[in-house]
Structure formats: structure tokens, C-alpha cells
Amino acid sequence: MKYCSVFLLFALMGNFAAAQNIVCSDSDQQAIVTKINTIRSLEQGDFGETLVRIGKTFIGTPYVAQTLEVGNVESLVINLRGLDCTTFVENVLAFTLINTKVNATFDSFVNTLEEIRYRGGKLNGYASRLHYFSDWIAENEKKGLVNDVTAAIGGAKISKEINFMSNHRGSYPFLRDEENYLKIKRTEDALNQKSFYILHQDQIENNEHLINTGDIIALTTSISGLDITHTGIATREADGRIHLLHASSSGQVEISELPLTDYLKNIKNNTGIMVARPVGE
């Protein structure tokens, strides 16, 4: 892994003020250009259908955890060679969003990925990354990139104390820094002033017809202090059922063999799902 030339990248963009540390290998930069060209050749459907078609081009990509934990300073990490569940969703959404642009480029991908991954759409240190996925959904709804449809499809309102990161500080290298730790604590405090909706596990099958291909599915949990344990993309397959297209910790990007309802029954501590619907231009 090497640092891209930030000066060159943002000189091309004409936006020096937005320059941030970017971590990207030469092979990943080329892979993004190749992916953009591949996507242009795909059959285009509505936004959700296109998002799933783009997501399926990642099938077989290895699952790799903690790819964003690089160096000593928070950087915009671009890595298509290994994906976890969140970076898979972020990359697929970024590619789908720039697919609506006539002249999609590496630069536009970088800008879009930053917009998705960080609070307010701008990298401003470790705490600006949207670490909690319920927060990711809420923030990207503010940006107009997704709509949280959980309530609309039968979800129930809940409140839960969120403090997993601060309570497991030793598991997060960046939290050794006191400033980062205190900022994450403030984020958790803000989240704890809010409630969110979940579609409980025993209600998913009855409401499955309301889930669209391309919806982002976030798995809620009973684990103390944590909101979401996993995420992926809904895809209605040949059996007519919703399955999960995701970067599975079992090894790679894949489509769940079982329909979502049955898949979740095998997930320890799962309580249900949140559903975010991407918004196409």
C-alpha cells in the first residue's frame, strides 16, 4: 500500500482546500478506472437494480476486516482488493452514484466515497468517520443519498444505549489518542439522545414484499452498546425471495444461499434489520 499523490490528485480536481490524506495502491487506482468502464457496459435498470448489478461484479472479492485502520492519521482508504461488509456497501453505492454522471472518473469516485463515509461528507479526523451504521444511515439520509424506510415497512421505534467503541477502547488503535476517544464519546452521547426504528426478526417475512432490490440492509443486534453487526444489499433472486448480497466474514463477497429471513435466524444475537433505500438522481 502506498500514498497516492494527493497534490496531483487535487490539482486535477482544482480543489486544493479539500485535500486530505488518501491511501490507495496503484493497482486499486487502476481497478477503479477498470470498474467504471465495466459498469458502463452493464444493462441499466432502475437505481436499485443497477446498484445490485454493480454489487454482483464484486462477487468473489475476499473479505478482509479493518482495511480502514491504516497508519497513524485517518485517511481516505481506497481498497478494492479486500472488503468488509461496510466498505463493500460504500464502494458499491459510490460506483452507482457516479454511474449517473456522464464523465465518471477516478476523482469523482474519490469525492463520492468521501461524501458517503464521513460526517458532513468531509474527512476531518478519525471521529468524522461514520463508525456506527445507524449513524451512517441517518447521516447519509441528511445528505440525500438514502432514505431510512424501516418505519415505513413495519419497523418499531426503539432506544438503545450506544457505547461499544468507548467501552472497548483497547480494540480500536485510534482510540489510544485521547482526543479521538473523547470525540467518539461525544458522538455516542449524541446518538443516545436519539431513537431509531428496527424491523424485528419475526416481522421480516411478512414485510419482505416491501423490501426492494438495492435496499441496504443493516443487521441489528442485542449485543450491549452496539447498534449494527453486519450490513449488505437486498437482492430479489430467481426464487422470488430477498437474499443478502454482502461481504461475508466467512470469506468473500457472495449472495446468501438462504433468503434473508432464514439467513438471519442463524445469526447469533440478531434482533432484526434496518433498511435504507438509496436515492438515485
BELQUIFEN-V724396 format. One record per residue. N is the residue number from 1. RES is the residue in three letters. SS is DSSP state (@ for helix, = for strand, . for the rest). PHI is phi as a letter, one per 20 degrees, with the letter a starting at -180 (999 if undefined). PSI is psi as a letter, one per 30 degrees, with the letter a starting at -180 (* if undefined). Layout:
<<N & RES & SS & PHI & PSI> <N & RES & SS & PHI & PSI>>
This chain:
<<1 & MET & . & 999 & k> <2 & LYS & . & c & l> <3 & TYR & = & e & k> <4 & CYS & . & f & l> <5 & SER & . & f & j> <6 & VAL & @ & f & e> <7 & PHE & @ & f & e> <8 & LEU & @ & f & e> <9 & LEU & @ & g & e> <10 & PHE & @ & e & f> <11 & ALA & @ & f & e> <12 & LEU & @ & f & e> <13 & MET & @ & e & f> <14 & GLY & . & m & h> <15 & ASN & . & b & i> <16 & PHE & @ & f & e> <17 & ALA & @ & f & f> <18 & ALA & @ & e & f> <19 & ALA & . & f & k> <20 & GLN & . & c & l> <21 & ASN & . & f & k> <22 & ILE & = & c & k> <23 & VAL & = & d & j> <24 & CYS & = & b & k> <25 & SER & . & f & l> <26 & ASP & @ & g & e> <27 & SER & @ & f & e> <28 & ASP & @ & f & e> <29 & GLN & @ & f & e> <30 & GLN & @ & f & e> <31 & ALA & @ & f & e> <32 & ILE & @ & f & e> <33 & VAL & @ & f & e> <34 & THR & @ & f & e> <35 & LYS & @ & f & e> <36 & ILE & @ & g & e> <37 & ASN & @ & f & e> <38 & THR & @ & f & e> <39 & ILE & @ & f & e> <40 & ARG & @ & f & f> <41 & SER & . & e & f> <42 & LEU & . & f & l> <43 & GLU & . & f & k> <44 & GLN & . & e & k> <45 & GLY & . & d & a> <46 & ASP & . & f & l> <47 & PHE & @ & g & e> <48 & GLY & @ & f & e> <49 & GLU & @ & f & e> <50 & THR & @ & f & e> <51 & LEU & @ & g & e> <52 & VAL & @ & f & e> <53 & ARG & @ & f & e> <54 & ILE & @ & f & e> <55 & GLY & @ & g & e> <56 & LYS & @ & f & f> <57 & THR & . & f & f> <58 & PHE & . & e & f> <59 & ILE & . & g & k> <60 & GLY & . & n & f> <61 & THR & . & f & k> <62 & PRO & = & f & k> <63 & TYR & = & f & k> <64 & VAL & . & c & k> <65 & ALA & . & e & l> <66 & GLN & . & l & h> <67 & THR & . & f & f> <68 & LEU & . & e & f> <69 & GLU & . & e & i> <70 & VAL & . & c & k> <71 & GLY & . & m & a> <72 & ASN & . & d & f> <73 & VAL & . & c & k> <74 & GLU & . & g & k> <75 & SER & . & c & l> <76 & LEU & = & f & j> <77 & VAL & = & e & k> <78 & ILE & = & d & j> <79 & ASN & . & b & j> <80 & LEU & . & e & f> <81 & ARG & . & e & f> <82 & GLY & = & b & k> <83 & LEU & = & c & k> <84 & ASP & . & d & a> <85 & CYS & @ & f & e> <86 & THR & @ & f & e> <87 & THR & @ & f & f> <88 & PHE & @ & f & e> <89 & VAL & @ & f & e> <90 & GLU & @ & f & e> <91 & ASN & @ & f & e> <92 & VAL & @ & f & e> <93 & LEU & @ & f & e> <94 & ALA & @ & f & e> <95 & PHE & @ & f & e> <96 & THR & @ & f & e> <97 & LEU & @ & f & e> <98 & ILE & @ & f & f> <99 & ASN & . & f & f> <100 & THR & . & f & f> <101 & LYS & . & e & k> <102 & VAL & . & f & e> <103 & ASN & . & d & i> <104 & ALA & . & f & k> <105 & THR & . & c & l> <106 & PHE & @ & g & e> <107 & ASP & @ & f & e> <108 & SER & @ & f & e> <109 & PHE & @ & f & e> <110 & VAL & @ & g & e> <111 & ASN & @ & g & e> <112 & THR & @ & f & e> <113 & LEU & @ & f & e> <114 & GLU & @ & f & e> <115 & GLU & @ & g & e> <116 & ILE & @ & f & e> <117 & ARG & @ & e & f> <118 & TYR & = & c & k> <119 & ARG & @ & g & k> <120 & GLY & @ & m & g> <121 & GLY & @ & m & g> <122 & LYS & . & c & k> <123 & LEU & . & f & j> <124 & ASN & . & b & h> <125 & GLY & . & n & l> <126 & TYR & @ & g & e> <127 & ALA & @ & f & f> <128 & SER & @ & f & f> <129 & ARG & = & f & k> <130 & LEU & . & e & i> <131 & HIS & . & f & e> <132 & TYR & . & e & k> <133 & PHE & @ & f & f> <134 & SER & @ & f & e> <135 & ASP & @ & f & e> <136 & TRP & @ & g & e> <137 & ILE & @ & f & e> <138 & ALA & @ & f & e> <139 & GLU & @ & f & e> <140 & ASN & @ & f & f> <141 & GLU & @ & f & e> <142 & LYS & @ & g & e> <143 & LYS & . & f & f> <144 & GLY & . & n & g> <145 & LEU & . & e & f> <146 & VAL & = & b & l> <147 & ASN & = & d & k> <148 & ASP & = & f & j> <149 & VAL & . & d & g> <150 & THR & . & g & e> <151 & ALA & @ & f & e> <152 & ALA & @ & f & f> <153 & ILE & @ & d & g> <154 & GLY & . & o & g> <155 & GLY & . & f & l> <156 & ALA & = & d & k> <157 & LYS & = & f & k> <158 & ILE & = & c & l> <159 & SER & . & c & k> <160 & LYS & . & b & k> <161 & GLU & . & f & k> <162 & ILE & . & d & j> <163 & ASN & . & b & g> <164 & PHE & @ & f & e> <165 & MET & @ & f & e> <166 & SER & @ & f & e> <167 & ASN & @ & f & f> <168 & HIS & . & c & h> <169 & ARG & @ & g & e> <170 & GLY & @ & f & f> <171 & SER & @ & e & f> <172 & TYR & . & c & j> <173 & PRO & @ & g & e> <174 & PHE & @ & f & f> <175 & LEU & @ & e & f> <176 & ARG & @ & f & f> <177 & ASP & . & f & k> <178 & GLU & @ & f & e> <179 & GLU & @ & f & e> <180 & ASN & @ & f & e> <181 & TYR & @ & f & e> <182 & LEU & @ & f & e> <183 & LYS & @ & f & e> <184 & ILE & @ & f & e> <185 & LYS & @ & g & e> <186 & ARG & @ & f & e> <187 & THR & @ & f & e> <188 & GLU & @ & f & e> <189 & ASP & @ & g & e> <190 & ALA & @ & f & e> <191 & LEU & @ & f & e> <192 & ASN & . & f & f> <193 & GLN & . & e & f> <194 & LYS & . & d & l> <195 & SER & . & d & l> <196 & PHE & = & b & l> <197 & TYR & = & d & k> <198 & ILE & = & c & k> <199 & LEU & = & e & j> <200 & HIS & = & f & k> <201 & GLN & @ & g & e> <202 & ASP & @ & f & f> <203 & GLN & @ & d & f> <204 & ILE & @ & f & e> <205 & GLU & @ & f & e> <206 & ASN & @ & f & f> <207 & ASN & @ & d & g> <208 & GLU & @ & g & e> <209 & HIS & @ & f & f> <210 & LEU & @ & e & f> <211 & ILE & . & e & k> <212 & ASN & . & e & k> <213 & THR & . & g & k> <214 & GLY & . & n & f> <215 & ASP & . & f & k> <216 & ILE & = & e & k> <217 & ILE & = & d & k> <218 & ALA & = & d & k> <219 & LEU & = & e & j> <220 & THR & = & e & l> <221 & THR & = & b & l> <222 & SER & . & e & f> <223 & ILE & . & f & k> <224 & SER & . & g & k> <225 & GLY & . & n & f> <226 & LEU & . & c & k> <227 & ASP & . & e & e> <228 & ILE & = & c & k> <229 & THR & = & d & f> <230 & HIS & = & a & l> <231 & THR & = & b & l> <232 & GLY & = & a & a> <233 & ILE & = & c & k> <234 & ALA & = & f & k> <235 & THR & = & b & k> <236 & ARG & = & e & j> <237 & GLU & . & e & a> <238 & ALA & . & f & f> <239 & ASP & . & f & f> <240 & GLY & . & n & g> <241 & ARG & . & d & l> <242 & ILE & = & f & k> <243 & HIS & = & d & l> <244 & LEU & = & d & j> <245 & LEU & = & e & j> <246 & HIS & = & b & l> <247 & ALA & = & e & j> <248 & SER & . & e & k> <249 & SER & . & f & f> <250 & SER & . & f & f> <251 & GLY & . & q & f> <252 & GLN & = & a & l> <253 & VAL & = & f & k> <254 & GLU & = & b & l> <255 & ILE & = & d & k> <256 & SER & . & g & k> <257 & GLU & . & f & e> <258 & LEU & . & e & l> <259 & PRO & . & g & l> <260 & LEU & @ & g & e> <261 & THR & @ & g & e> <262 & ASP & @ & f & e> <263 & TYR & @ & g & e> <264 & LEU & @ & f & f> <265 & LYS & @ & f & f> <266 & ASN & . & e & g> <267 & ILE & . & e & j> <268 & LYS & . & f & k> <269 & ASN & . & m & g> <270 & ASN & = & f & k> <271 & THR & = & d & f> <272 & GLY & = & q & b> <273 & ILE & = & b & l> <274 & MET & = & d & k> <275 & VAL & = & c & k> <276 & ALA & = & d & k> <277 & ARG & = & d & j> <278 & PRO & = & g & k> <279 & VAL & . & d & j> <280 & GLY & . & e & l> <281 & GLU & . & f & *>>
